[in-house]
């Protein structure tokens, strides 16, 4: 079948999806400035209708990123021992997280404190006196958007024994069962069963905090997607054939389920009682929707994006520093734009373009050229010769 590469070949479509998903994160966090959901800085005008496109992205973007990270873990372990992989993960994830908490995240909290009247004074006075007092939201120490790095590090280290076992026993009964599931466009939906358990029985009792220790729904849910990514690459030839052949079917299922899910949300907002039957029904459509969009997007990416290019090579390295930087830039710009008498289109465009352009300048002029900065932003000390 066309677009299928040998099992040892690099999957450029996965690289493209990683870049695209992190790119969408910029637009998503810019959108958070305008919707009624809680966020660090809010615009002077809130747009209720924006919750619908934001909800669409919110259904699958982070789950998809963890799944892709699980796929990447499979390839990383094919070239490293468990110890080498752990060391590489700690270097590429723990160091950027610590650097981010010391340098990148504090401006976000600073502007939030200014906005809420909880601090007055310049940034340096804040950093030396308040930035590392107490834990956010009561105090100021936080990893904010870098929670993704923390969770990815925990999952990466936690599942090393399981992943090494599966790599050494790729023909065991469990992997054969997974291969049987992914060979069918219908059995592949058996993967939603654990997701439904988490969504229906865990999510109602644990609010999303991104604080790791008490964030039980996010921990079980995102770790499941992380493991799924590894399993799907383990049976990759069968999996790629299924998603290439049935991508339009998955897309249609995703459209139908999101339509039903958002209709239920609208009915609840307009007076439908959010009782147990409604919750358990809503959870069905939510998890099927999430899984369908992930399968559909993987299928379309395998069809159209499984090719290398100089742009991909550049973006694949730049995307991690962009992710680390982007929300700090967005929050900083948003603080100065929030009370300006401009409409949604102008503010959204300025925030999006400003975030991208400033991140690109910092990456191009400083991060990619200075060895120690490369390490602090999760890159190798010295760029490899191509």
Secondary structure as UniProt FT lines:
FT   TURN            2..3
FT   TURN            7..8
FT   HELIX           12..32
FT   TURN            33..34
FT   TURN            48..49
FT   HELIX           50..77
FT   HELIX           82..89
FT   HELIX           90..94
FT   HELIX           95..99
FT   HELIX           100..104
FT   HELIX           106..115
FT   TURN            116..117
FT   HELIX           123..129
FT   TURN            130..132
FT   TURN            136..138
FT   HELIX           144..146
FT   HELIX           147..158
FT   HELIX           160..168
FT   TURN            169..171
FT   HELIX           173..182
FT   TURN            185..186
FT   HELIX           187..191
FT   HELIX           192..197
FT   HELIX           198..202
FT   HELIX           203..205
FT   TURN            213..214
FT   HELIX           216..234
FT   HELIX           236..269
FT   TURN            270..271
FT   HELIX           276..304
FT   HELIX           310..337
FT   TURN            338..339
FT   HELIX           344..365
FT   HELIX           367..369
FT   HELIX           371..376
FT   TURN            377..378
//
